[in-house]
């Protein structure tokens, strides 16, 4: 699920697209500040599906795995500053690869 269950961002995705999930806090809604990418994965579903968590919302199937938190400060240069506040955006291939390289090196 992304952007509180909105369908249109999920519909723009394709199977095989990479996913990075940012966690502003350790737990929702009142955890300690974290500000890190904590989950990575890949879209597996063909289409958005109705959510059973948010009435009227949608989700998209994905294979996800938790990672050691990757602080926002370490990847900020690879994020489009004008888009970060919207919560759902596409990265260009070079920035996506740079972030995934950081994820891989942290998990070795």
Buried (B, 14 or more C-beta within 10 A) or exposed (E): BBBEBBBEBBEEBEEEBBBBBBBEEEEEEEEEEBEBBBBBBEBEBEEBBEBEEEEEBBBBEBEBEEBEBBEBEBBEEBBEEEEEEEEEEEBEEEBBEBBBEBBEEEEE
